[in-house]
């Protein structure tokens, strides 16, 4: 396994189909207020996930550096 292989997202067929179902639900939605609410929620969630991912990858990098120095 390469050094960044753990970052590759592998999804099962079931996960792929569930995602596609959710995408189609959004595409078929005609309720403007519901779509605005969904977008606001997604923007907030995306921001928090990006922040957490940056912190997690930074922490993993620190641990990797420590492990390399000891090793």
VMD Tcl script that builds the backbone (N, CA, C; Angstrom):
set m [mol new atoms 213]
animate dup $m
set s [atomselect $m all]
$s set {name element resname resid chain x y z} {
  {N N UNK 1 A 0.848 -1.176 0.000}
  {CA C UNK 1 A 0.000 0.000 0.000}
  {C C UNK 1 A 0.891 1.235 0.000}
  {N N UNK 2 A 0.595 2.185 -0.896}
  {CA C UNK 2 A 1.351 3.429 -0.951}
  {C C UNK 2 A 1.019 4.337 0.217}
  {N N UNK 3 A 1.808 5.374 0.351}
  {CA C UNK 3 A 1.655 6.264 1.512}
  {C C UNK 3 A 0.313 6.979 1.543}
  {N N UNK 4 A -0.341 7.199 0.434}
  {CA C UNK 4 A -1.614 7.927 0.428}
  {C C UNK 4 A -2.798 7.051 0.045}
  {N N UNK 5 A -2.598 5.749 -0.053}
  {CA C UNK 5 A -3.689 4.862 -0.462}
  {C C UNK 5 A -4.870 4.899 0.503}
  {N N UNK 6 A -4.615 5.199 1.764}
  {CA C UNK 6 A -5.693 5.248 2.747}
  {C C UNK 6 A -6.661 6.393 2.469}
  {N N UNK 7 A -6.262 7.340 1.606}
  {CA C UNK 7 A -7.138 8.477 1.315}
  {C C UNK 7 A -8.055 8.203 0.127}
  {N N UNK 8 A -7.906 7.075 -0.538}
  {CA C UNK 8 A -8.764 6.732 -1.666}
  {C C UNK 8 A -10.098 6.228 -1.130}
  {N N UNK 9 A -11.175 6.822 -1.631}
  {CA C UNK 9 A -12.506 6.446 -1.179}
  {C C UNK 9 A -13.005 5.282 -2.022}
  {N N UNK 10 A -13.293 4.182 -1.361}
  {CA C UNK 10 A -13.874 3.014 -2.017}
  {C C UNK 10 A -15.314 2.889 -1.538}
  {N N UNK 11 A -16.244 2.852 -2.489}
  {CA C UNK 11 A -17.636 2.710 -2.092}
  {C C UNK 11 A -18.225 1.434 -2.663}
  {N N UNK 12 A -19.095 0.843 -1.890}
  {CA C UNK 12 A -19.768 -0.367 -2.344}
  {C C UNK 12 A -20.857 0.013 -3.350}
  {N N UNK 13 A -21.365 -0.973 -4.044}
  {CA C UNK 13 A -22.457 -0.734 -4.980}
  {C C UNK 13 A -23.667 -0.158 -4.242}
  {N N UNK 14 A -23.950 -0.686 -3.052}
  {CA C UNK 14 A -25.074 -0.191 -2.258}
  {C C UNK 14 A -24.891 1.283 -1.907}
  {N N UNK 15 A -23.666 1.663 -1.523}
  {CA C UNK 15 A -23.391 3.066 -1.185}
  {C C UNK 15 A -23.536 3.963 -2.409}
  {N N UNK 16 A -23.058 3.479 -3.544}
  {CA C UNK 16 A -23.157 4.242 -4.782}
  {C C UNK 16 A -24.622 4.451 -5.177}
  {N N UNK 17 A -25.433 3.412 -5.044}
  {CA C UNK 17 A -26.850 3.522 -5.371}
  {C C UNK 17 A -27.586 4.444 -4.405}
  {N N UNK 18 A -27.244 4.379 -3.130}
  {CA C UNK 18 A -27.862 5.263 -2.137}
  {C C UNK 18 A -27.530 6.722 -2.442}
  {N N UNK 19 A -26.273 6.976 -2.793}
  {CA C UNK 19 A -25.865 8.326 -3.167}
  {C C UNK 19 A -26.644 8.801 -4.379}
  {N N UNK 20 A -26.751 7.966 -5.386}
  {CA C UNK 20 A -27.482 8.332 -6.601}
  {C C UNK 20 A -28.950 8.609 -6.295}
  {N N UNK 21 A -29.559 7.827 -5.421}
  {CA C UNK 21 A -30.953 8.056 -5.018}
  {C C UNK 21 A -31.095 9.426 -4.358}
  {N N UNK 22 A -30.164 9.742 -3.456}
  {CA C UNK 22 A -30.216 11.039 -2.766}
  {C C UNK 22 A -30.019 12.194 -3.740}
  {N N UNK 23 A -29.114 12.038 -4.694}
  {CA C UNK 23 A -28.885 13.073 -5.702}
  {C C UNK 23 A -30.149 13.297 -6.529}
  {N N UNK 24 A -30.788 12.216 -6.921}
  {CA C UNK 24 A -32.013 12.343 -7.719}
  {C C UNK 24 A -33.140 12.976 -6.924}
  {N N UNK 25 A -33.215 12.672 -5.622}
  {CA C UNK 25 A -34.224 13.325 -4.778}
  {C C UNK 25 A -34.039 14.838 -4.793}
  {N N UNK 26 A -32.808 15.287 -4.700}
  {CA C UNK 26 A -32.524 16.727 -4.728}
  {C C UNK 26 A -32.853 17.302 -6.103}
  {N N UNK 27 A -32.431 16.603 -7.145}
  {CA C UNK 27 A -32.679 17.102 -8.497}
  {C C UNK 27 A -34.175 17.223 -8.794}
  {N N UNK 28 A -34.971 16.365 -8.221}
  {CA C UNK 28 A -36.403 16.369 -8.482}
  {C C UNK 28 A -37.198 17.259 -7.537}
  {N N UNK 29 A -36.549 17.839 -6.549}
  {CA C UNK 29 A -37.235 18.686 -5.575}
  {C C UNK 29 A -37.606 20.027 -6.211}
  {N N UNK 30 A -38.840 20.428 -6.019}
  {CA C UNK 30 A -39.302 21.712 -6.559}
  {C C UNK 30 A -39.591 22.727 -5.457}
  {N N UNK 31 A -39.394 22.346 -4.208}
  {CA C UNK 31 A -39.644 23.228 -3.064}
  {C C UNK 31 A -38.414 24.108 -2.833}
  {N N UNK 32 A -38.513 25.380 -3.237}
  {CA C UNK 32 A -37.373 26.291 -3.159}
  {C C UNK 32 A -36.880 26.479 -1.728}
  {N N UNK 33 A -37.796 26.590 -0.775}
  {CA C UNK 33 A -37.386 26.772 0.623}
  {C C UNK 33 A -36.645 25.544 1.151}
  {N N UNK 34 A -37.104 24.364 0.770}
  {CA C UNK 34 A -36.432 23.138 1.199}
  {C C UNK 34 A -35.036 23.070 0.596}
  {N N UNK 35 A -34.902 23.455 -0.666}
  {CA C UNK 35 A -33.587 23.444 -1.317}
  {C C UNK 35 A -32.642 24.449 -0.681}
  {N N UNK 36 A -33.153 25.635 -0.345}
  {CA C UNK 36 A -32.310 26.633 0.330}
  {C C UNK 36 A -31.843 26.112 1.681}
  {N N UNK 37 A -32.755 25.516 2.411}
  {CA C UNK 37 A -32.414 24.970 3.727}
  {C C UNK 37 A -31.368 23.864 3.596}
  {N N UNK 38 A -31.550 23.000 2.616}
  {CA C UNK 38 A -30.583 21.933 2.372}
  {C C UNK 38 A -29.213 22.507 2.029}
  {N N UNK 39 A -29.185 23.512 1.164}
  {CA C UNK 39 A -27.908 24.122 0.770}
  {C C UNK 39 A -27.203 24.751 1.963}
  {N N UNK 40 A -27.944 25.450 2.798}
  {CA C UNK 40 A -27.354 26.060 3.994}
  {C C UNK 40 A -26.753 24.973 4.880}
  {N N UNK 41 A -27.502 23.916 5.086}
  {CA C UNK 41 A -27.021 22.811 5.911}
  {C C UNK 41 A -25.775 22.173 5.313}
  {N N UNK 42 A -25.773 21.972 4.002}
  {CA C UNK 42 A -24.615 21.362 3.344}
  {C C UNK 42 A -23.382 22.253 3.408}
  {N N UNK 43 A -23.563 23.560 3.262}
  {CA C UNK 43 A -22.428 24.481 3.350}
  {C C UNK 43 A -21.819 24.433 4.746}
  {N N UNK 44 A -22.671 24.456 5.758}
  {CA C UNK 44 A -22.163 24.405 7.142}
  {C C UNK 44 A -21.461 23.075 7.429}
  {N N UNK 45 A -22.082 21.981 7.017}
  {CA C UNK 45 A -21.500 20.660 7.235}
  {C C UNK 45 A -20.176 20.520 6.491}
  {N N UNK 46 A -20.135 20.987 5.255}
  {CA C UNK 46 A -18.906 20.920 4.470}
  {C C UNK 46 A -17.785 21.703 5.139}
  {N N UNK 47 A -18.084 22.880 5.647}
  {CA C UNK 47 A -17.063 23.694 6.311}
  {C C UNK 47 A -16.490 22.940 7.515}
  {N N UNK 48 A -17.380 22.379 8.338}
  {CA C UNK 48 A -16.916 21.662 9.526}
  {C C UNK 48 A -16.113 20.417 9.149}
  {N N UNK 49 A -16.560 19.688 8.137}
  {CA C UNK 49 A -15.831 18.494 7.722}
  {C C UNK 49 A -14.463 18.841 7.146}
  {N N UNK 50 A -14.375 19.931 6.370}
  {CA C UNK 50 A -13.078 20.347 5.838}
  {C C UNK 50 A -12.117 20.704 6.966}
  {N N UNK 51 A -12.621 21.426 7.952}
  {CA C UNK 51 A -11.793 21.829 9.098}
  {C C UNK 51 A -11.307 20.593 9.854}
  {N N UNK 52 A -12.208 19.671 10.125}
  {CA C UNK 52 A -11.851 18.466 10.853}
  {C C UNK 52 A -10.867 17.616 10.049}
  {N N UNK 53 A -11.080 17.511 8.748}
  {CA C UNK 53 A -10.178 16.727 7.902}
  {C C UNK 53 A -8.779 17.336 7.876}
  {N N UNK 54 A -8.695 18.674 7.765}
  {CA C UNK 54 A -7.384 19.335 7.804}
  {C C UNK 54 A -6.661 19.026 9.111}
  {N N UNK 55 A -7.395 19.124 10.218}
  {CA C UNK 55 A -6.797 18.852 11.517}
  {C C UNK 55 A -6.362 17.389 11.627}
  {N N UNK 56 A -7.204 16.477 11.148}
  {CA C UNK 56 A -6.883 15.048 11.240}
  {C C UNK 56 A -5.659 14.710 10.393}
  {N N UNK 57 A -5.605 15.227 9.170}
  {CA C UNK 57 A -4.460 14.949 8.304}
  {C C UNK 57 A -3.194 15.565 8.899}
  {N N UNK 58 A -3.306 16.747 9.471}
  {CA C UNK 58 A -2.148 17.355 10.143}
  {C C UNK 58 A -1.665 16.501 11.299}
  {N N UNK 59 A -2.602 15.983 12.074}
  {CA C UNK 59 A -2.245 15.131 13.211}
  {C C UNK 59 A -1.596 13.835 12.737}
  {N N UNK 60 A -2.144 13.242 11.687}
  {CA C UNK 60 A -1.553 12.028 11.124}
  {C C UNK 60 A -0.138 12.313 10.629}
  {N N UNK 61 A 0.057 13.466 9.995}
  {CA C UNK 61 A 1.389 13.841 9.538}
  {C C UNK 61 A 2.370 13.975 10.686}
  {N N UNK 62 A 1.920 14.579 11.791}
  {CA C UNK 62 A 2.774 14.709 12.973}
  {C C UNK 62 A 3.148 13.334 13.522}
  {N N UNK 63 A 2.155 12.446 13.623}
  {CA C UNK 63 A 2.426 11.096 14.127}
  {C C UNK 63 A 3.366 10.341 13.198}
  {N N UNK 64 A 3.195 10.517 11.907}
  {CA C UNK 64 A 4.074 9.871 10.928}
  {C C UNK 64 A 5.503 10.380 11.071}
  {N N UNK 65 A 5.645 11.685 11.276}
  {CA C UNK 65 A 6.978 12.253 11.453}
  {C C UNK 65 A 7.644 11.716 12.718}
  {N N UNK 66 A 6.879 11.601 13.772}
  {CA C UNK 66 A 7.404 11.048 15.030}
  {C C UNK 66 A 7.824 9.590 14.832}
  {N N UNK 67 A 6.955 8.834 14.135}
  {CA C UNK 67 A 7.225 7.429 13.886}
  {C C UNK 67 A 8.475 7.268 13.010}
  {N N UNK 68 A 8.639 8.106 12.023}
  {CA C UNK 68 A 9.797 8.051 11.140}
  {C C UNK 68 A 11.070 8.391 11.902}
  {N N UNK 69 A 10.989 9.384 12.779}
  {CA C UNK 69 A 12.166 9.798 13.542}
  {C C UNK 69 A 12.605 8.709 14.527}
  {N N UNK 70 A 11.647 7.957 15.039}
  {CA C UNK 70 A 11.962 6.903 15.999}
  {C C UNK 70 A 12.472 5.637 15.325}
  {N N UNK 71 A 12.161 5.527 14.032}
  {CA C UNK 71 A 12.337 4.323 13.430}
  {C C UNK 71 A 13.329 3.688 12.711}
}
mol reanalyze $m
mol bondsrecalc $m
mol representation Tube
mol addrep $m
